[in-house]
Amino acid sequence: MAETKTITFDHKEIASALIREQGIKEGLWGVYLEFGIQGANISIPPSNDAMVPAAIVPVLKIGIQRFDSPNSLTVDAAKVSKKSK
């Protein structure tokens, strides 16, 4: 059997794991990502002579944030903490 190299999670699974990790017991929480943006001139293979401007968008931080109302990103911490018991 082939070795698994990638395991993926949806937004709610990530939020649930972080809620449990932080011991949060109440509130609606969802995934939060903070991006940076930089510009650079890059060469395009196979001809490294062609340069083009490009945007580089690194992910700087991943976390959770509290929401006032439910949406497709939110998880109810009361339900998540109840499941983990």
C-alpha positions as CSV (number, residue, x, y, z in Angstrom):
1,M,0.0,0.0,0.0
2,A,1.3,3.5,-0.9
3,E,2.3,5.8,1.9
4,T,0.0,8.7,2.5
5,K,1.7,12.0,1.8
6,T,-1.1,14.5,2.1
7,I,-3.9,14.7,4.6
8,T,-6.4,17.5,4.1
9,F,-9.0,19.2,6.3
10,D,-11.9,21.4,5.6
11,H,-12.4,24.8,7.3
12,K,-14.7,23.5,10.0
13,E,-12.4,20.6,10.8
14,I,-9.5,23.0,11.3
15,A,-11.6,25.4,13.4
16,S,-12.8,22.5,15.5
17,A,-9.3,21.2,16.2
18,L,-8.1,24.7,17.2
19,I,-11.1,25.2,19.4
20,R,-10.3,22.0,21.2
21,E,-6.6,22.9,21.4
22,Q,-7.4,26.2,23.1
23,G,-10.0,24.8,25.4
24,I,-12.7,27.2,24.1
25,K,-16.1,26.3,25.4
26,E,-18.5,28.8,23.9
27,G,-19.1,31.1,20.9
28,L,-19.0,30.7,17.1
29,W,-15.5,30.4,15.7
30,G,-14.1,30.1,12.2
31,V,-10.8,29.9,10.4
32,Y,-8.7,33.0,10.1
33,L,-5.8,33.4,7.7
34,E,-3.6,36.4,7.5
35,F,-1.8,37.0,4.1
36,G,1.1,39.1,3.1
37,I,1.8,40.4,-0.4
38,Q,5.0,41.1,-2.1
39,G,6.0,41.8,-5.7
40,A,8.9,40.5,-7.7
41,N,10.1,40.0,-11.2
42,I,10.4,36.3,-12.0
43,S,11.7,34.4,-14.9
44,I,9.4,31.8,-16.7
45,P,10.9,28.4,-17.6
46,P,12.0,27.0,-19.9
47,S,13.5,30.3,-21.2
48,N,14.8,32.1,-18.2
49,D,15.2,35.2,-20.5
50,A,11.5,36.1,-20.1
51,M,10.9,38.2,-17.0
52,V,7.4,39.1,-15.8
53,P,6.1,40.9,-12.7
54,A,4.5,38.6,-10.2
55,A,2.7,38.7,-6.9
56,I,3.9,36.5,-4.0
57,V,1.2,35.9,-1.4
58,P,2.5,34.1,1.6
59,V,0.3,32.8,4.4
60,L,1.6,34.7,7.5
61,K,-0.7,33.3,10.2
62,I,-3.5,30.7,10.6
63,G,-5.9,30.8,13.5
64,I,-9.5,31.2,14.4
65,Q,-11.7,34.2,15.0
66,R,-15.0,34.7,16.8
67,F,-18.1,35.4,14.7
68,D,-21.4,37.0,15.7
69,S,-23.6,34.8,13.6
70,P,-23.2,31.4,11.9
71,N,-21.9,31.0,8.4
72,S,-20.2,28.4,6.3
73,L,-16.9,28.8,8.2
74,T,-18.2,28.8,11.8
75,V,-18.2,26.0,14.4
76,D,-20.2,26.2,17.7
77,A,-17.5,25.7,20.4
78,A,-20.2,24.4,22.8
79,K,-20.9,21.5,20.4
80,V,-17.2,20.9,19.7
81,S,-16.2,20.8,23.4
82,K,-19.2,18.5,24.1
83,K,-18.0,16.0,21.4
84,S,-14.4,15.9,22.8
85,K,-15.5,14.7,26.3
